[in-house]
């Protein structure tokens, strides 16, 4: 009879260990899935910011070119080269 009670204790212990490790595995898996979702979200943010940085770099290169600076000076400041005549539209004010 004593052996029978000890056998049941081992079975209960094994069942408890299996249940405990199953719970740990489930919790770890849920945490891992949450981290994968966060990683995906952060990766998308990084790609967006890199694209924005590339666009700003392209605009900076374009804005610093001599042709763009001259275009802005001609349009905003009415800058003229030698021999050019400025036409002013009287209807545009």
DSSP file (Angstrom, degrees, kcal/mol; ACC not computed):
  #  RESIDUE AA STRUCTURE BP1 BP2  ACC     N-H-->O    O-->H-N    N-H-->O    O-->H-N    TCO  KAPPA ALPHA  PHI   PSI    X-CA   Y-CA   Z-CA
    1    1 A X     >        0   0    0      0, 0.0     4,-1.5     0, 0.0     5,-0.1   0.000 360.0 360.0 360.0 -35.8    0.0    0.0    0.0
    2    2 A X  H  >  +     0   0    0      1,-0.2     4,-2.0     2,-0.2     5,-0.2   0.902 360.0  52.5 -64.7 -41.3    2.9    2.4    0.7
    3    3 A X  H  > S+     0   0    0      1,-0.2     4,-2.1     2,-0.2    -1,-0.2   0.872 105.5  55.5 -61.3 -38.4    4.4    1.8   -2.7
    4    4 A X  H  > S+     0   0    0      1,-0.2     4,-1.6     2,-0.2    -1,-0.2   0.884 107.7  48.1 -63.6 -40.2    1.0    2.7   -4.3
    5    5 A X  H  X S+     0   0    0     -4,-1.5     4,-1.6     2,-0.2    -1,-0.2   0.886 111.3  50.2 -69.1 -39.1    0.9    6.1   -2.5
    6    6 A X  H  X S+     0   0    0     -4,-2.0     4,-1.9     1,-0.2    -2,-0.2   0.870 107.0  55.3 -66.9 -35.9    4.5    6.9   -3.5
    7    7 A X  H  X S+     0   0    0     -4,-2.1     4,-1.9     1,-0.2    -1,-0.2   0.911 107.2  49.8 -63.2 -41.5    3.7    6.0   -7.1
    8    8 A X  H  X S+     0   0    0     -4,-1.6     4,-2.7     1,-0.2    -1,-0.2   0.857 105.9  56.6 -66.6 -34.0    0.8    8.5   -7.1
    9    9 A X  H  X S+     0   0    0     -4,-1.6     4,-2.5     2,-0.2    -1,-0.2   0.912 107.3  48.7 -63.5 -41.2    3.0   11.2   -5.7
   10   10 A X  H  X S+     0   0    0     -4,-1.9     4,-2.8     2,-0.2    -2,-0.2   0.896 111.8  49.3 -65.1 -39.7    5.4   10.8   -8.6
   11   11 A X  H  X S+     0   0    0     -4,-1.9     4,-2.8     2,-0.2    -2,-0.2   0.932 112.3  47.4 -65.5 -44.4    2.6   11.0  -11.1
   12   12 A X  H  X S+     0   0    0     -4,-2.7     4,-2.5     1,-0.2    -2,-0.2   0.902 112.7  50.3 -62.9 -39.6    1.2   14.1   -9.4
   13   13 A X  H  X S+     0   0    0     -4,-2.5     4,-2.6    -5,-0.2    -2,-0.2   0.925 111.7  47.3 -63.4 -44.1    4.7   15.6   -9.4
   14   14 A X  H  X S+     0   0    0     -4,-2.8     4,-2.8     2,-0.2     5,-0.2   0.911 112.3  49.5 -64.0 -42.1    5.2   14.8  -13.1
   15   15 A X  H  X S+     0   0    0     -4,-2.8     4,-2.6     1,-0.2    -2,-0.2   0.917 111.8  49.2 -62.6 -42.2    1.7   16.2  -14.0
   16   16 A X  H  X S+     0   0    0     -4,-2.5     4,-2.7    -5,-0.2    -2,-0.2   0.915 112.4  47.8 -63.7 -42.9    2.5   19.4  -12.0
   17   17 A X  H  X S+     0   0    0     -4,-2.6     4,-3.0     2,-0.2     5,-0.3   0.912 112.3  48.6 -64.5 -42.3    5.9   19.8  -13.7
   18   18 A X  H  X S+     0   0    0     -4,-2.8     4,-2.2     2,-0.2    -2,-0.2   0.924 113.6  47.1 -63.2 -43.4    4.4   19.3  -17.2
   19   19 A X  H  X S+     0   0    0     -4,-2.6     4,-2.2    -5,-0.2    -2,-0.2   0.918 113.8  48.3 -63.8 -42.7    1.7   21.8  -16.4
   20   20 A X  H  X S+     0   0    0     -4,-2.7     4,-2.4     1,-0.2    -2,-0.2   0.940 114.3  44.2 -63.8 -48.5    4.3   24.3  -15.0
   21   21 A X  H  X S+     0   0    0     -4,-3.0     4,-2.4     1,-0.2    -1,-0.2   0.828 111.7  54.2 -69.2 -30.0    6.6   24.0  -18.0
   22   22 A X  H  X S+     0   0    0     -4,-2.2     4,-2.6    -5,-0.3    -1,-0.2   0.915 109.3  48.3 -65.9 -42.4    3.7   24.1  -20.4
   23   23 A X  H  X S+     0   0    0     -4,-2.2     4,-2.6     2,-0.2    -2,-0.2   0.924 112.0  49.0 -62.4 -44.2    2.6   27.4  -18.8
   24   24 A X  H  X S+     0   0    0     -4,-2.4     4,-2.6     1,-0.2     5,-0.2   0.910 111.7  49.2 -62.1 -41.6    6.2   28.7  -19.0
   25   25 A X  H  X S+     0   0    0     -4,-2.4     4,-2.5     2,-0.2    -1,-0.2   0.921 111.7  48.5 -63.7 -43.5    6.4   27.8  -22.7
   26   26 A X  H  X S+     0   0    0     -4,-2.6     4,-2.3     2,-0.2    -2,-0.2   0.925 113.3  47.0 -62.9 -44.3    3.0   29.4  -23.4
   27   27 A X  H  X S+     0   0    0     -4,-2.6     4,-2.4     2,-0.2    -2,-0.2   0.909 113.1  48.8 -64.6 -42.4    4.1   32.6  -21.6
   28   28 A X  H  X S+     0   0    0     -4,-2.6     4,-2.5    -5,-0.2    -1,-0.2   0.901 110.8  51.0 -63.6 -40.9    7.4   32.7  -23.4
   29   29 A X  H  X S+     0   0    0     -4,-2.5     4,-2.4     2,-0.2    -2,-0.2   0.911 110.2  49.2 -63.9 -42.2    5.8   32.1  -26.7
   30   30 A X  H  X S+     0   0    0     -4,-2.3     4,-2.1     2,-0.2    -2,-0.2   0.916 112.5  48.0 -63.6 -42.8    3.3   35.0  -26.1
   31   31 A X  H  X S+     0   0    0     -4,-2.4     4,-2.2     2,-0.2    -2,-0.2   0.898 111.1  51.2 -63.5 -40.1    6.2   37.3  -25.1
   32   32 A X  H  X S+     0   0    0     -4,-2.5     4,-2.2     2,-0.2    -2,-0.2   0.915 109.6  49.3 -63.6 -43.5    8.2   36.3  -28.2
   33   33 A X  H  X S+     0   0    0     -4,-2.4     4,-2.1     2,-0.2    -1,-0.2   0.890 110.2  51.2 -63.8 -39.3    5.2   37.0  -30.5
   34   34 A X  H  X S+     0   0    0     -4,-2.1     4,-2.3     1,-0.2    -1,-0.2   0.905 110.1  49.6 -64.0 -40.6    4.8   40.4  -28.9
   35   35 A X  H  X S+     0   0    0     -4,-2.2     4,-2.6     2,-0.2    -2,-0.2   0.872 108.2  53.2 -66.5 -36.2    8.4   41.2  -29.4
   36   36 A X  H  X S+     0   0    0     -4,-2.2     4,-2.2     2,-0.2    -1,-0.2   0.901 109.3  49.0 -64.8 -39.6    8.2   40.1  -33.0
   37   37 A X  H  X S+     0   0    0     -4,-2.1     4,-2.3     2,-0.2    -2,-0.2   0.918 112.1  48.5 -64.6 -42.4    5.3   42.5  -33.5
   38   38 A X  H  X S+     0   0    0     -4,-2.3     4,-2.9     1,-0.2     5,-0.2   0.906 110.0  52.3 -62.3 -41.1    7.3   45.3  -31.9
   39   39 A X  H  X S+     0   0    0     -4,-2.6     4,-2.5     1,-0.2    -1,-0.2   0.911 109.5  49.2 -61.5 -42.2   10.2   44.5  -34.1
   40   40 A X  H  X S+     0   0    0     -4,-2.2     4,-2.2     2,-0.2    -1,-0.2   0.920 112.2  48.2 -63.0 -43.9    8.1   44.7  -37.2
   41   41 A X  H  X S+     0   0    0     -4,-2.3     4,-2.0     1,-0.2    -2,-0.2   0.925 114.0  46.0 -63.9 -44.2    6.6   48.1  -36.1
   42   42 A X  H  X S+     0   0    0     -4,-2.9     4,-2.5     1,-0.2    -1,-0.2   0.871 110.0  54.3 -67.3 -35.7   10.1   49.5  -35.3
   43   43 A X  H  X S+     0   0    0     -4,-2.5     4,-2.4    -5,-0.2    -1,-0.2   0.904 108.4  49.4 -64.1 -40.3   11.5   48.2  -38.6
   44   44 A X  H  X S+     0   0    0     -4,-2.2     4,-2.3     2,-0.2    -2,-0.2   0.900 110.7  50.2 -64.9 -40.0    8.7   50.0  -40.5
   45   45 A X  H  X S+     0   0    0     -4,-2.0     4,-2.6     2,-0.2    -2,-0.2   0.906 110.4  50.1 -63.5 -40.9    9.5   53.2  -38.5
   46   46 A X  H  X S+     0   0    0     -4,-2.5     4,-2.5     2,-0.2    -2,-0.2   0.925 110.9  48.5 -63.7 -44.2   13.2   52.9  -39.4
   47   47 A X  H  X S+     0   0    0     -4,-2.4     4,-2.2     2,-0.2    -1,-0.2   0.899 112.2  49.7 -62.8 -40.0   12.4   52.4  -43.1
   48   48 A X  H  X S+     0   0    0     -4,-2.3     4,-2.3     2,-0.2    -2,-0.2   0.931 112.5  46.6 -63.6 -45.8   10.1   55.4  -43.0
   49   49 A X  H  X S+     0   0    0     -4,-2.6     4,-2.5     1,-0.2    -2,-0.2   0.870 111.5  51.5 -67.1 -36.2   12.7   57.6  -41.3
   50   50 A X  H  X S+     0   0    0     -4,-2.5     4,-2.6     2,-0.2    -1,-0.2   0.904 110.4  48.8 -65.9 -40.1   15.4   56.4  -43.7
   51   51 A X  H  X S+     0   0    0     -4,-2.2     4,-2.2     2,-0.2    -2,-0.2   0.911 112.4  48.7 -64.4 -41.0   13.3   57.2  -46.7
   52   52 A X  H  X S+     0   0    0     -4,-2.3     4,-2.4     2,-0.2    -2,-0.2   0.894 111.2  50.3 -65.0 -39.4   12.5   60.6  -45.2
   53   53 A X  H  X S+     0   0    0     -4,-2.5     4,-2.6     2,-0.2    -2,-0.2   0.916 110.0  49.9 -64.7 -42.8   16.2   61.2  -44.6
   54   54 A X  H  X S+     0   0    0     -4,-2.6     4,-2.3     2,-0.2    -2,-0.2   0.902 110.8  50.0 -62.3 -40.4   17.1   60.2  -48.2
   55   55 A X  H  X S+     0   0    0     -4,-2.2     4,-2.5     2,-0.2    -2,-0.2   0.914 111.5  48.2 -64.4 -42.3   14.4   62.7  -49.5
   56   56 A X  H  X S+     0   0    0     -4,-2.4     4,-2.4     2,-0.2    -2,-0.2   0.890 110.9  50.9 -65.8 -38.6   15.8   65.5  -47.3
   57   57 A X  H  X S+     0   0    0     -4,-2.6     4,-2.4     2,-0.2    -1,-0.2   0.904 110.8  49.1 -63.6 -40.2   19.3   64.7  -48.5
   58   58 A X  H  X S+     0   0    0     -4,-2.3     4,-2.4     1,-0.2    -2,-0.2   0.917 112.3  47.7 -65.0 -42.5   18.1   64.9  -52.1
   59   59 A X  H  X S+     0   0    0     -4,-2.5     4,-2.8     2,-0.2    -2,-0.2   0.873 110.5  52.4 -66.2 -35.9   16.4   68.2  -51.5
   60   60 A X  H  X S+     0   0    0     -4,-2.4     4,-1.9     2,-0.2    -2,-0.2   0.923 110.6  47.0 -65.4 -43.8   19.5   69.5  -49.7
   61   61 A X  H  < S+     0   0    0     -4,-2.4     4,-0.4     1,-0.2    -2,-0.2   0.912 114.9  47.2 -62.5 -41.5   21.7   68.6  -52.7
   62   62 A X  H >< S+     0   0    0     -4,-2.4     3,-0.9     1,-0.2     6,-0.3   0.904 112.6  48.9 -66.5 -40.7   19.1   70.1  -55.1
   63   63 A X  H 3< S+     0   0    0     -4,-2.8    -1,-0.2     1,-0.2    -2,-0.2   0.797 109.1  52.6 -70.9 -28.1   18.8   73.3  -53.0
   64   64 A X  T 3< S+     0   0    0     -4,-1.9    -1,-0.2    -5,-0.2    -2,-0.2   0.510  84.9 109.7 -87.5  -2.4   22.5   73.8  -52.7
   65   65 A X  S <> S-     0   0    0     -3,-0.9     4,-2.1    -4,-0.4     5,-0.2  -0.418  76.2-124.3 -73.5 151.4   23.1   73.6  -56.5
   66   66 A X  H  > S+     0   0    0      1,-0.2     4,-2.4     2,-0.2     5,-0.2   0.861 109.2  56.8 -63.0 -37.8   24.0   76.8  -58.3
   67   67 A X  H  > S+     0   0    0      1,-0.2     4,-2.1     2,-0.2    -1,-0.2   0.898 108.4  46.4 -63.1 -41.7   21.1   76.5  -60.7
   68   68 A X  H  > S+     0   0    0     -6,-0.3     4,-2.5     2,-0.2     5,-0.2   0.914 111.7  50.7 -68.3 -43.0   18.6   76.4  -57.9
   69   69 A X  H  X S+     0   0    0     -4,-2.1     4,-2.4     1,-0.2    -2,-0.2   0.914 111.8  47.8 -61.4 -42.6   20.1   79.3  -56.1
   70   70 A X  H  X S+     0   0    0     -4,-2.4     4,-2.6     2,-0.2    -1,-0.2   0.901 110.3  52.5 -64.7 -40.3   20.1   81.4  -59.3
   71   71 A X  H  X S+     0   0    0     -4,-2.1     4,-2.3     2,-0.2    -2,-0.2   0.910 111.0  46.6 -62.4 -43.0   16.5   80.4  -59.9
   72   72 A X  H  X>S+     0   0    0     -4,-2.5     4,-2.9     2,-0.2     5,-0.6   0.912 112.7  50.2 -65.7 -41.7   15.4   81.5  -56.4
   73   73 A X  H  X5S+     0   0    0     -4,-2.4     6,-1.5    -5,-0.2     4,-1.3   0.902 112.4  46.9 -64.0 -40.5   17.4   84.8  -56.8
   74   74 A X  H  X5S+     0   0    0     -4,-2.6     4,-0.6     4,-0.2    -1,-0.2   0.915 118.7  40.4 -67.7 -41.8   15.8   85.5  -60.1
   75   75 A X  H  <5S+     0   0    0     -4,-2.3    -2,-0.2    -5,-0.2    -3,-0.2   0.922 127.2  27.7 -74.6 -45.2   12.3   84.8  -58.9
   76   76 A X  H  <5S+     0   0    0     -4,-2.9    -3,-0.2    -5,-0.2    -2,-0.1   0.873 130.6  32.5 -88.1 -40.1   12.3   86.3  -55.5
   77   77 A X  H  <<S-     0   0    0     -4,-1.3    -3,-0.2    -5,-0.6    -1,-0.1   0.389  98.2-122.0-102.7   2.8   14.8   89.1  -55.7
   78   78 A X     <  -     0   0    0     -4,-0.6     2,-0.3     1,-0.2    -4,-0.2   0.890  45.1-179.0  55.2  42.3   14.3   90.1  -59.4
   79   79 A X        -     0   0    0     -6,-1.5     2,-0.4    -9,-0.1    -1,-0.2  -0.544   4.5-167.9 -73.9 134.1   18.0   89.4  -60.0
   80   80 A X        -     0   0    0     -2,-0.3     2,-0.1     4,-0.1     3,-0.1  -0.943  16.4-132.7-125.4 146.3   19.0   90.1  -63.6
   81   81 A X    >   -     0   0    0     -2,-0.4     3,-1.8     1,-0.1     2,-0.1  -0.464  51.4 -72.4 -83.9 167.9   22.1   89.3  -65.6
   82   82 A X  T 3  S+     0   0    0      1,-0.3    -1,-0.1    -2,-0.1     3,-0.1  -0.397 121.2  18.5 -62.5 133.8   23.8   91.9  -67.7
   83   83 A X  T 3  S+     0   0    0      1,-0.3    -1,-0.3    -2,-0.1     2,-0.2   0.372  95.1 123.3  88.9  -4.4   21.8   92.8  -70.8
   84   84 A X    <   -     0   0    0     -3,-1.8     2,-0.4     2,-0.0    -1,-0.3  -0.628  51.2-143.3 -90.4 150.8   18.5   91.3  -69.5
   85   85 A X        -     0   0    0     -2,-0.2     2,-0.5    -3,-0.1    -4,-0.1  -0.937  10.0-135.2-115.2 134.7   15.4   93.4  -69.3
   86   86 A X        -     0   0    0     -2,-0.4     2,-0.5    -8,-0.0    -6,-0.0  -0.784  15.1-159.8 -92.1 124.2   12.9   93.0  -66.5
   87   87 A X        -     0   0    0     -2,-0.5     2,-0.5     2,-0.0    -2,-0.0  -0.910   5.1-160.0-102.7 126.5    9.2   92.9  -67.5
   88   88 A X        -     0   0    0     -2,-0.5     2,-0.7     3,-0.0     3,-0.0  -0.924  12.8-138.1-109.7 127.2    6.7   93.7  -64.8
   89   89 A X    >   -     0   0    0     -2,-0.5     3,-1.0     1,-0.2    -2,-0.0  -0.739   8.7-159.3 -84.0 116.4    3.1   92.5  -65.2
   90   90 A X  T 3  S+     0   0    0     -2,-0.7    -1,-0.2     1,-0.2     3,-0.1   0.736  89.1  57.2 -71.2 -21.6    0.9   95.4  -64.1
   91   91 A X  T 3  S+     0   0    0      1,-0.2     2,-1.1     2,-0.1    -1,-0.2   0.602  90.5  80.4 -82.7 -10.9   -2.1   93.1  -63.5
   92   92 A X    <         0   0    0     -3,-1.0    -1,-0.2     1,-0.2    -3,-0.1  -0.634 360.0 360.0-100.1  76.0   -0.2   90.8  -61.1
   93   93 A X              0   0    0     -2,-1.1    -1,-0.2    -3,-0.1    -2,-0.1   0.343 360.0 360.0-146.4 360.0   -0.2   92.5  -57.7
